[in-house]
Amino acid sequence: MSAEEASASSPNASSQVPLPASPDPTFSPRQNPPVPIPLSFPDNGNLTLAWIEDLVSAFEWSSRHLTPSQFPYVFPVSVFDTLVLKASKILHKEPNCVPVNEGGDENSSVVVVGDVHGQLHDVIFLLKDAGWPSENRFFVFNGDYVDRGSWGLETFLLLLAWKVFLPHRVFLLRGNHESKYCTSVYGFEKEVMAKYGAQGKHAYRKCLGCFEGLPLASIIAGSVYTAHGGLFRSIPVTSLKRPKGKKGRKILSNLADGRNLKLGSFDELNKARRSVLDPPWEGLNLIPGDVLWSDPSMKPGLSPNKDRGIGLLWGPDCTEEFLKKYHLKLIIRSHEGPDAREKRSGLSEMQNGYTIDHDVESGKLITVFSAPDYPQFQAAGERYNNLGAYIVLEPPEFSTPMFHSFAAVTPRPQGEPFYDFEEVIDSDEELDFLSVQNDFSS
């Protein structure tokens, strides 16, 4: 199926449902929605595949026919609250590193998705192209659902709906953009305010709370590690001596200068505090900061990621060490689109939606990026016209990646940028963390 065909086909598209009565005289789209709106949460509290298909159809239609401020006529804040609450309860109970298809069911496959950045129509195409999540088809989404694209809210809500419907088949990991800082810079905060108006602050706070529950990584079938950025450091813990009879106080070293850096363990990862990830990235935030912001390098060893100002750079020797130590075959990460990759020497461009960055004795390190024709808004220069991609892992080994590249759905509806893309830097490198540290720690 082509992207254009997927865009044109939508569930229940043949039915024409009258619009709800509205006191807002601007609520006058060019055609009626294909499903009843506003959407309501099922009375029994249980989502169904039919409900999600209606959600897909309603979001796709509203993106083309309604203004952002009319979004509550499709998805009222009461429905938003119920969905986010149900998803948050599930997510907060999951460990930092979630097991996916543990034991490797021979009747199932696993789809791994990279950054999508609010490109709703491409996400819908990807889901249809790969096949809806099901009992035999797991999905691991590797973070960065929001920011830069015009439909981050719809994208995030759609994926939360899949999580609530199939909690043990759909896994949503955290990206570096699922944070208060990034969403305040790259548009998601303003998008939520524009779409929910007077209830925008409430909705945005609920989203931030949900972000805090997103796991940091996954292990697929015991052989594949996935995380948004990648590998992470070990953090030495020292105890300060106190007078006899009193307990010592544990101090976490931040190793900010890069000396004595060592790869961390899964035990450390699962003990890390994931509930907050905003400046300052130190102490308990060090491991989550590494997992979400680190990048591979062709230079051996571990070193601070000075270009980003957070996280690590790790070389092929570190990839080999990590794979061998934990008996893994693949590391799949995301985090770098075509804008970031054009600035990185020694690593492949992201034009096909994926790259194989390290090919070592024990396996491979792969970057997958699932937002084609990215970014949606670009201030100057030729567009990258990159493809997006997703990865399918099949039994019995789940360690031979099958890459599926795809072009952006066209025509893309006219959307709002929600951030000053002409002034904000193109990629996440060189973000001014220090200037906002006081704002987020107060």
NORVENRA-V391299 format. One line per field, one symbol per residue. burial: + if it has 9 or more other C-alpha atoms within 8 Angstrom, else -. Layout:
burial = ???
//
This chain:
burial = --+--++--+-++--++--------------++++++++-+-----+----++++++++++++-++--++++-++++-++++++-+++-+++---+++++++-++--+++++++++++++++++++++----+---+++++++++++++++++++++++++++++++-++++++++++++++++-++++++++++++-+++-++-++++++++++++++++++++++++++++++----------------++-+--+--+-++---+++-+-+--+++++---++++++++++++++-++++++--+++++++++-+++-+++---++++++++++++++-----+--+++++++++++-+++++++++++++-+++-----+-++++++++++--++-+-+-+++++-------+++-+--+--------+--++--+--
//
